[in-house]
Amino acid sequence: MGAYDEKKETCGTICLKYLLFTFNFLFWLAGGAVMAVGIWTLVEKSDYISLLSSSTYAASAYILVLAGVIVMVTGVLGCCATFKEQRNLLRVYFVLLLCIFLLEILAGVLAYIYYQQCSPFPCFQLNEELKQNLRETMVQKYMQENENHITKAVDKLQQEFKCCGSNSSSDWAESTWVRSSEAGRRVVPDSCCKTPTPNCGERYHPSNIYKVEGGCISKLENFILDHLRIIGAVGIGIACVQIVGMVFTCCLYRNLKAEPY
């Protein structure tokens, strides 16, 4: 009977080891995905980030990269602890998993609360930052010397979000570039046109250019808030999945303690 119990415990331990290994492998892949999202944000969305004076959004991307690296390292540690059957490593792994779990819950809840405070009405703090900085950037820096990255970012913003100007297309009337001879007869940049062609910005008409209520500010604000909601949901979702990993870790730890060495 004792041999049967020992065999049963051993089979249970083996099953737990493979379940925990599978979890850690998926956890490692999730870390890689999080890191990839952070890198993608820095590479592809850096143009939008450059339009804002605040470093909050750039910092969030770096945090995603760092979080992805930590998750991947934790996943590797979990695999090592599982197959080496070392209780000390399992304890370290469990603590790291718990810390990541609490941070994800906190980040998810904060993002959700922030989103709820900003919806369905425009978020005052976010909107004010965009109003002050986006308009100033467009009016003063567009098509100016040594500001090529700003020009590229503004053109990309207006084309991708189908908008024109910070608050409205009329903002371009105060643009340093529009008032200069370099603009020719343009009243808005060509990137404001629904079908961009050379000098299409000369024709100021709703059939030719984007006239969106709230301008690019409302579009960029909605873009940021939507991503906050997604990040919050993903953070809470992954955190809930981690509970399974912590349960498997506790079960394996108890089995290893019970079995003779």
C-alpha positions as CSV (number, residue, x, y, z in Angstrom):
1,M,0.0,0.0,0.0
2,G,2.9,2.3,0.9
3,A,4.5,1.7,-2.5
4,Y,1.3,2.5,-4.2
5,D,0.9,5.8,-2.4
6,E,4.6,6.7,-3.2
7,K,4.0,5.8,-6.9
8,K,0.8,7.9,-6.8
9,E,2.6,10.9,-5.3
10,T,5.4,10.5,-7.9
11,C,2.9,10.4,-10.8
12,G,1.1,13.5,-9.3
13,T,4.5,15.3,-9.1
14,I,5.3,14.5,-12.7
15,C,2.0,15.7,-13.9
16,L,2.4,19.0,-11.9
17,K,5.9,19.4,-13.4
18,Y,4.7,19.2,-16.9
19,L,1.7,21.4,-16.2
20,L,3.9,24.0,-14.6
21,F,6.4,23.8,-17.4
22,T,3.6,24.3,-20.0
23,F,2.4,27.3,-18.0
24,N,5.9,28.8,-17.8
25,F,6.4,28.3,-21.5
26,L,3.2,30.2,-22.3
27,F,4.1,32.8,-19.6
28,W,7.5,33.2,-21.4
29,L,5.7,33.7,-24.7
30,A,3.4,36.3,-23.1
31,G,6.5,38.2,-21.8
32,G,7.9,38.2,-25.3
33,A,4.6,39.5,-26.6
34,V,4.5,42.3,-24.0
35,M,8.1,43.3,-24.8
36,A,7.3,43.2,-28.5
37,V,4.4,45.6,-28.0
38,G,6.6,48.0,-26.1
39,I,9.3,47.9,-28.8
40,W,6.6,48.3,-31.5
41,T,5.2,51.4,-29.6
42,L,8.7,53.0,-29.4
43,V,9.4,52.3,-33.1
44,E,6.1,52.8,-34.8
45,K,4.4,55.2,-32.5
46,S,7.4,57.3,-31.6
47,D,6.2,60.0,-34.1
48,Y,3.0,60.6,-32.0
49,I,5.1,60.5,-28.8
50,S,7.3,63.3,-30.1
51,L,4.3,65.6,-30.4
52,L,3.8,65.5,-26.7
53,S,6.0,67.3,-24.2
54,S,5.1,64.9,-21.4
55,S,7.3,61.8,-21.2
56,T,4.4,59.7,-19.7
57,Y,3.6,57.9,-22.9
58,A,7.2,57.2,-23.8
59,A,7.8,55.9,-20.2
60,S,4.8,53.6,-20.5
61,A,6.4,52.0,-23.6
62,Y,9.7,51.5,-21.7
63,I,7.8,50.0,-18.8
64,L,6.2,47.5,-21.2
65,V,9.6,46.5,-22.5
66,L,11.0,46.1,-19.0
67,A,8.0,44.1,-17.8
68,G,8.3,41.8,-20.8
69,V,12.0,41.1,-19.9
70,I,11.1,40.4,-16.3
71,V,8.3,38.1,-17.3
72,M,10.6,36.2,-19.7
73,V,13.3,35.8,-17.0
74,T,10.7,34.6,-14.5
75,G,9.4,32.1,-17.0
76,V,12.9,30.7,-17.5
77,L,13.5,30.6,-13.7
78,G,10.2,28.7,-13.3
79,C,11.2,26.1,-15.9
80,C,14.5,25.6,-14.1
81,A,12.9,25.3,-10.7
82,T,10.3,22.9,-12.0
83,F,12.7,20.4,-13.6
84,K,15.5,20.6,-11.0
85,E,12.8,20.2,-8.3
86,Q,14.5,22.7,-6.0
87,R,12.2,24.1,-3.4
88,N,14.4,27.2,-2.9
89,L,14.0,28.1,-6.6
90,L,10.3,27.4,-6.4
91,R,10.0,29.8,-3.5
92,V,11.9,32.6,-5.4
93,Y,9.8,31.8,-8.5
94,F,6.5,32.0,-6.5
95,V,7.5,35.4,-5.0
96,L,8.4,36.8,-8.4
97,L,5.2,35.5,-9.8
98,L,3.2,37.1,-6.9
99,C,5.0,40.4,-7.3
100,I,4.3,40.5,-11.1
101,F,0.7,39.5,-10.4
102,L,0.2,42.4,-7.9
103,L,1.8,44.9,-10.3
104,E,-0.4,43.8,-13.2
105,I,-3.5,44.0,-11.1
106,L,-2.5,47.5,-9.9
107,A,-1.6,48.7,-13.4
108,G,-4.8,47.2,-14.8
109,V,-7.0,48.8,-12.1
110,L,-5.3,52.2,-12.4
111,A,-5.7,52.2,-16.2
112,Y,-9.4,51.2,-15.8
113,I,-10.1,53.9,-13.2
114,Y,-8.3,56.5,-15.4
115,Y,-10.3,55.4,-18.4
116,Q,-13.6,55.6,-16.4
117,Q,-12.8,59.1,-15.2
118,C,-12.2,60.2,-18.8
119,S,-15.3,58.5,-20.3
120,P,-17.8,59.4,-21.6
121,F,-16.6,63.0,-21.2
122,P,-13.2,64.2,-22.5
123,C,-10.5,63.7,-19.9
124,F,-9.5,67.3,-18.8
125,Q,-5.8,66.6,-18.0
126,L,-5.1,64.6,-21.1
127,N,-7.1,67.0,-23.3
128,E,-5.4,70.1,-21.9
129,E,-1.9,68.6,-22.5
130,L,-2.8,67.8,-26.1
131,K,-4.4,71.3,-26.6
132,Q,-1.4,73.2,-25.3
133,N,1.4,71.1,-26.9
134,L,-0.1,69.8,-30.1
135,R,-1.4,73.2,-31.3
136,E,1.9,74.9,-30.4
137,T,3.9,72.2,-32.2
138,M,1.8,72.4,-35.3
139,V,1.8,76.1,-35.5
140,Q,5.4,76.8,-34.7
141,K,7.5,73.8,-35.7
142,Y,5.8,72.4,-38.8
143,M,8.1,72.5,-41.9
144,Q,10.7,74.5,-39.9
145,E,14.5,74.0,-40.1
146,N,15.8,71.0,-38.1
147,E,12.2,70.0,-37.3
148,N,11.8,67.3,-39.9
149,H,10.7,64.7,-37.4
150,I,7.9,67.0,-36.2
151,T,6.8,67.6,-39.8
152,K,6.8,63.9,-40.5
153,A,4.8,63.2,-37.3
154,V,2.2,65.8,-38.0
155,D,1.7,64.6,-41.6
156,K,1.4,61.0,-40.4
157,L,-1.1,62.0,-37.6
158,Q,-3.3,63.9,-40.0
159,Q,-3.3,61.2,-42.6
160,E,-3.8,58.2,-40.3
161,F,-6.4,59.8,-38.1
162,K,-8.1,61.7,-41.0
163,C,-8.0,65.1,-39.3
164,C,-6.6,68.6,-39.9
165,G,-5.2,70.9,-37.3
166,S,-5.0,70.6,-33.6
167,N,-8.5,71.9,-32.7
168,S,-9.7,72.4,-36.3
169,S,-8.4,73.1,-39.8
170,S,-8.6,76.9,-39.1
171,D,-5.6,76.5,-36.7
172,W,-3.3,76.4,-39.7
173,A,-4.1,80.1,-40.4
174,E,-1.7,81.0,-37.6
175,S,1.1,78.6,-38.8
176,T,4.5,80.0,-39.3
177,W,4.9,77.9,-42.4
178,V,1.5,78.8,-44.0
179,R,2.3,82.5,-43.5
180,S,5.7,82.1,-45.2
181,S,6.4,82.2,-49.0
182,E,7.4,78.5,-48.8
183,A,3.8,77.4,-48.5
184,G,2.9,79.0,-51.8
185,R,-0.9,79.4,-51.9
186,R,-1.5,76.6,-49.5
187,V,-3.8,77.3,-46.5
188,V,-3.3,73.9,-44.9
189,P,-0.6,71.2,-45.4
190,D,-1.2,68.7,-48.2
191,S,-1.5,65.9,-45.5
192,C,-4.9,67.5,-44.6
193,C,-6.3,66.5,-48.0
194,K,-8.5,63.5,-48.3
195,T,-6.5,62.5,-51.4
196,P,-3.0,64.0,-50.9
197,T,-1.5,65.4,-54.0
198,P,1.1,68.2,-54.5
199,N,-0.4,71.6,-53.6
200,C,-3.8,70.1,-52.8
201,G,-3.8,72.2,-49.6
202,E,-4.6,75.3,-51.6
203,R,-8.3,74.4,-51.8
204,Y,-9.9,75.0,-48.4
205,H,-13.2,73.1,-48.8
206,P,-14.8,70.2,-46.8
207,S,-14.9,68.1,-50.0
208,N,-11.1,68.4,-50.2
209,I,-9.7,68.5,-46.7
210,Y,-10.7,66.8,-43.4
211,K,-12.9,69.0,-41.2
212,V,-13.3,66.9,-38.1
213,E,-15.0,68.3,-35.0
214,G,-12.4,68.5,-32.3
215,G,-9.6,68.2,-34.8
216,C,-6.6,65.9,-34.3
217,I,-6.7,66.4,-30.5
218,S,-10.0,64.5,-30.1
219,K,-8.6,61.7,-32.4
220,L,-5.3,61.4,-30.6
221,E,-7.1,61.5,-27.2
222,N,-9.4,58.7,-28.2
223,F,-6.5,56.7,-29.5
224,I,-4.7,57.0,-26.1
225,L,-7.8,56.2,-24.1
226,D,-8.6,53.1,-26.2
227,H,-5.1,51.8,-25.6
228,L,-5.4,52.5,-21.9
229,R,-8.5,50.3,-21.9
230,I,-6.8,47.5,-23.8
231,I,-3.7,47.6,-21.6
232,G,-5.9,47.5,-18.5
233,A,-7.9,44.5,-19.8
234,V,-4.8,42.6,-20.9
235,G,-3.1,43.3,-17.6
236,I,-6.0,42.0,-15.5
237,G,-6.5,39.0,-17.9
238,I,-2.9,37.9,-17.7
239,A,-2.9,38.4,-13.9
240,C,-5.9,36.0,-13.6
241,V,-4.1,33.4,-15.6
242,Q,-1.1,33.7,-13.3
243,I,-3.2,32.5,-10.4
244,V,-3.2,29.1,-12.1
245,G,0.6,29.2,-12.2
246,M,0.8,30.0,-8.5
247,V,-1.6,27.2,-7.6
248,F,0.6,24.7,-9.6
249,T,3.7,26.0,-7.9
250,C,2.2,25.6,-4.4
251,C,1.0,22.1,-5.3
252,L,4.4,21.0,-6.6
253,Y,6.2,22.6,-3.6
254,R,4.0,20.6,-1.2
255,N,4.6,17.4,-3.2
256,L,8.3,17.8,-3.2
257,K,8.2,18.4,0.6
258,A,6.2,15.3,1.2
259,E,8.3,13.0,-1.0
260,P,11.5,11.4,0.5
261,Y,14.8,12.6,-0.9
